[in-house]
Amino acid sequence: MAKTAEQIVDDLKKGVYAPIYFLQGEEPYFIDVISNYIEKNALSDAEKSFNQRILYGKDVALNDVISAARSFPMMGQRQVIILKEAQELADFKKKEGGMEVFEAYLQNPQPSTVLVFCHKHKKIDKRKKIFKVIEKNTVYLESNKIYENKVPDWIQQYVSGRGYKINRQAMMLLTEYIGNNLERLSNEIDKILVNFKDPIEIDAALVQEYVGINKDYNIFELQKALVQGDVLQANRIIQYFAADPKNHPAILSIGFLHSFFTKLLLIHQHPDKTDRGVAQAAGVSPYIAKEYMAAVRRFSLNKVIQNLAYIYQADLTSKGVNASMPEDQLMKELVFKLMH
């Protein structure tokens, strides 16, 4: 039965465990949340020594997993078997081996076993018979990446769930800096909160301090300088990046600029220029729609297309394709072209 991550966690917190969980998808965060909860809470510490096994797909065969699942717990009512990196199972890759045994177990699982498949970054083909059997006979989660315009809401929910607050500017800064990588977002937020015992409100200053975003010299300030036509500030930021290439590699800056100008292209081509229309077109939060509209007014459609071509060429150069150039010179030249 397909369920959301929230529904599964709610059931687990109520002590309701299913015989089989099949967790798959491109977003590993929700898979980890569920499997980690089961690993920590399904058994007592004393029971874990006898009745909990953590297996890895690259090290076992599917037949071995099912054989372990069919066994009975020792001195307890339940055993837990968690298969991490299930996507590495040779049986899943080759679609042979233990698939018949697997299908038979799905239809008749051992009730005293909690078997968890963590199938990350990939999905089993929904057209295959085995997928239909999985969906029908397991607690099934399809863990998809969330859209960037949904990230601020996710951040707010995560922070409030920890008993804290966060303001809009801090949410936007985290979203723009990290994107929709939920694992990294949760880690960076935890990095902030671990410093405070009492409930606080996370603001932009705390994000800059603990996440390591320089207040004046970061990729967002570079974006702002481009939109404002501030050549001097843009070059100061490029020089700052060049002095610390480990933390500010050109390839990441180029990727960010490509994302930014691609969003401008989408907004230019979208008929609805309201905050909601801009957010829908570019996949950003309505909170920052006005900032993107300012950029659209600064860069015409033709200039946006031209800038995307400049960025594409810079990307090739940064990877040593057709030409090579020191990173500081490459970025300085790129910024000049983008602004003129």
N, C-alpha and C positions, 0 to 999 in steps of 0.2 A: 504494500500500500504506500503510495507516494505521500510524503509529508514535508512540511517546511522544517527548517532547522529549529525554529522557535517551538513548533509543536512537539518535535522529538525531545528537546531539552525539557519542556514542561512535563512530558510524560515521565522522563527519567527522574526529575525532581520529586515526582509523586511516588517513585519506587516502582514504576511500571516498566519492565524490561521485556523486550521481544526476543524470540530465539535467533533471529537473523537481522542484521542491519547491512544494507548495501549503500554506501555513501560514495558518490562519484561526481566528478565535474571539474571545471577549470579553476574554481575558487577553493583553495585548500583550507581557508580559515574556518569555514563552517564544519568541514569534515574533522578538523582537529578539535574544535570545540566539543563535538559530540563524542568522538573516540576518547579524548582526554577525560571527559566527565565519566564515561563508563569505566575507564581504567582506574580512576581514583575512587569511585564511589560504589561500584557494583558489588565489591567484596570488601570485607574487613581486612585490615593489615595482616592479621593472622592467617586468613584464608588465601590471600594472594600468593603466598609461598607454594601452596599446593595446587591451587585451582585457577591460576591466571597465567596465560602464555601470550607472549608478544612474538609474532612471526613476521618475516619479511618476504615479499613476493619474489625477490631475486634469489632467495636462499631455499625455497621450498617448492614442492609440486602441489597442485590442487588436490590430488589424491591424499597427500599427507595432511593437508588442512582438514579435509572432510573426515579422515580417519580420526584425527584428534577431536573433532567436534562430536563424533559419535560416541566417544568414551564418556564415562561417568565421573562426576566430581569425587574427590577424596575428602572424606570427613566434612561434607558440606552439602548444601542443597543446590549449589549452582557453580558452574565453571565459566570462565570468560576467556575467549580466544580472539585476539585482535590481530588481523592481518594488515600490516602497514605495507605501503607500496604495492598494493594488489595489482596495479597496472603492469607491474614487472613480471607477473606470473607467466611462465612460458605457455601455459594452457590458454590464457587469454590472448596472447600474441599470435599463437599458431592456430587457435581455435580447435584444438584437439587434445588428446591426453585424457584428462579427468573430467571433461565437460559432461559426459553422461552421468557419472557419479555425482557431480555437482548438481545437475538438474534434479536427480532423484532425491538428493538431500534437501534441496529447496522445498520440495513438495511434502517431505516427511522429516522435519528436523528433530533433533534431540531436544526435548523440552527443558532439560536441565542445563543446556549450553546457551550462552550468549555469544554468538559469532558475529564479528564485525569486520566487514570488508572496507578498507580505505583505498579507494580507486581514484587517485588524484590526477588532475591535469588532462585526463582523457575521459572519453565516454564509450561505453559499449554500444555498438550500432543498434539503434532502436528497431531496425528492420529484422534483426535476428531473432530467432525463436527464443533463445536463452534470455534475451532482455524481457520479453513478455512474461516469462516464468519468474524472473527476478522481481519485476514490478508487482506481480500478483502475490508473491509468497514471502516478501521481505518488507521491513520498514525501509522504504526507498527514499533517498534524498538525491536530488539533482542540484548540485551546488554550483550556481552560475556566478560569474563576475557581475557586480552591480554597476549600473551606469554611473558616470562621474557626477551627474546632476543629483544623484541620490546619496552621494557620499556625505555631504553635510548633515543630512538627517540621520545617517548611520552613526556619525561621530557623536551627535547630540545624544542619541539613544545609548550609545556605549558609555559615554561619560556620565549621564544621569543614572545609568544602571550601576555605576560605581559609587553613586552618592555625591557626585560633584556637578558643577555647572560649567558651561563654556560659552563665550560670547561669539557673535557672528564673525568678527574679524579673525579670531583664532581658528574657527572652523574653516573659513575660506583659505587661510594661510596653509593649514594642514592639507586641505584638499588640493590646492594648486601645487604644493611642494611634493606630496606623496602620491596623489591620485587615488585610484581605487584598489590599491594593495592593502587589503584589510589586515593582513598579518602584521605588516610594518606599521600601519596606522595604530593598531592596538598596542604594539610594543612601544611606539613613541609616546602615546598618551600615558601608558603605564610608567614610562620613564619620568614623565612630569609628576604624576600623582604620588609616586613613591617618596617624594620629598616633602609631602604634607600629610600630617596626621588629621588635621581638622578640615572639614569641607571648605573648598575654595572655588572660585570661578576662574577657569583657565582663560587668560587673555593672550593677545599677540605677543606681548613681552615675554611671557613664560614659554610660549612656543619657540620664540627666537633663542631664548637662553638654553633650554634643555634639548631642543631638537637640533640645535646647531645651525640656525639660519641667521646669518649676519644681518643686522637691522638695515644697513645701508647698501650692502653689496651682495645681492642675491639675484636669482634669475627673475624674480617678480619685479625687482627694482629695474632690472635691465629692460623688461617688457614695458614698464611704465616710462622709462626714458625714451624708448623707441616711439611710443604713442605720443609723447609730449614733444618729440623732436629735440630732446636734450642731448646733443652730440657729446658734450664734455662729460656728463654723468655716465653716459653709455660707455665711453672709453675708459673712464675710471674703473667701472665694474669689470670690463674685459681685462684690464691690467691686474686687478685683484684676483680674478680667476686664474690668470696666467702664472701668478706667483704661488698658487696652490693647486696645481693640476690634478693631484690625487683626489681632492674633494670636489673639484670643479672641472672635470674632463670636458673637452670640447664636444665630444659626441653626445653627452647628456644635454648640454646647452642647445645644440643643434636640434636634438629630438624635441625639446621643449618648444623651441621657436617654430618647428614644423607643425606641432600640435596647435599652437596659438594661431598661426596664419591659416591653417586648415579650417579652424573654427570661424575665422573672419570670412573665408570664402563661402562657407555654408550660410552665414548670416546674410551676406550680400545677395545670395541667390534665393533667400527665403522671403516671401511676400509680407509676412507679418513681422513688423519691427517693434512690437510691444515687448515688454519685459518677458512675458510668457512666450511669445513667438521666438525671441532671441534665445531663450533658455532651451526651447524645444529644438531649434535649428542646430545649435552648437553643442547640445548635451551638457550645459553648464547650469549652475544654480541661478534662479531668478534674482538672487541677492546681488550678483555681479553683472547682470545684464547691461546696466548702464555703462559700466566700464568697457564692455565689449562694443557697445554702440559708439562710444568715443573713439575707439580704435578703428571702427568701420568708417567713421567720418574722416579720420586721419589718412587711411589707406584706401584708395579707390579699388574697384574690382580689378582693373588692369594691373595696378601696383601689387595687389595681393598675389595675383597669378605670377607676376614677374618675381616677387620675393620667394615664392615657393620654388621656383626654378633655381634661384640663387642658393637656397637652403639645400636643395637636392644636390647641386654641384659641390657645395661645401661638405656635405655628408660623404660623398664619394672621395673627396680629397682627404678627409679625416681618416678614411679607411685605406688610404694609399692606392686608390683606384685612379689610374690615368696620371695622377700627379701627387706630390707630397709637399707639405708646408708645415712649418712650426705652428703649434696650436695657437699661440698668441697672435701671430700674423694672420692666420686663417680666420680667427674670430674678429679681429680688427677689420679685415677686409670685408667680411660678411656683414658686419654691423653697418659699415659705410654704405654698402650697396642697398641694404634694407631701408636706410633712412634717406637715400638720395635717388 
